[in-house]
Amino acid sequence: MRCFVMAILLLLAPSLALAQTCPVPLANARKLVLVTPDTITSTTATLRRFTRTSAGAAWRADAEPVTATIGRGGTAWSHAFRSYALAGEPVKIDGDKRVPAGIYPIGRSFGFGPSRLKGYLRIEEGMTCVDDPSSPAYNTITSRAQVGWKVGGENMWRVPEYRRGLVIDYPTNRTAKAGSCIFIHVRKPGAPGTSGCVSLPEPEVERLQQFASGGAVLAVVPRAALGRFGGCLPD
């Protein structure tokens, strides 16, 4: 029996080692949304969904690729993933109109209408996402009743593209003004890019809401940088 157990452990060792060396949000994930711009300056990207049976198992495509619109400034490495940036590649700061490259948990689904999705956040009048780094509420969804009207923020109930979306649990840094209010949301018709989010046609956002229910991870990584994650991401 001991020999059998040792044999199983030897077979599992490569997968376990890979899971331990991948970034924390990805290491134990079973669902992945991979957004891949062709270059650091691209304003569109290929979005693919993947699933796997266990940590360290191979990722398998879950759907056909779709085209997403991303930041009209392109892509910049998030503060939390700045160690992956090569010389000359930008790091995300507020107002740069760039989508933050890195790997993050996908949080709650949200929208204007009702939903039975677990943890769903219904956007109501007065709800705002604070993008003012001088505020302790920076990078959180709150209400104007709580923070007042002088604090900078996106008044979400007034943004048609937020009629359906998902919150990205983005690990920002208020002191560094490292970016805030990162979402996947409905694409604005004719828009050349977003202010730093990922946008899709509404039916695709709805499909992602269903896919991410129960937990998923978003990876935004320029195509040339996929190899920097040591095989943790699909090609």
Secondary structure, 3 states (H helix, E strand, C coil): CHHHHHHHHHHHHHHHHHHHHCCHHHHCCCEEEEEEECCCCCCEEEEEEEECCCCCCCCEECCCCEEEECECCCEEECHHHHHHCCCCCCECCCCCCCEEEEEEEEEEEEECCCCCCCCCEECCCCEEEECCCCCCCCCCEEEHHHHCCCCCEEEHHHCHHHHEEEEECCCCCCCCCCCCCCEEEECCCCCCCECCCEEECHHHHHHHHHHHCCCCEEEECCHHHHHHHCCCCCC
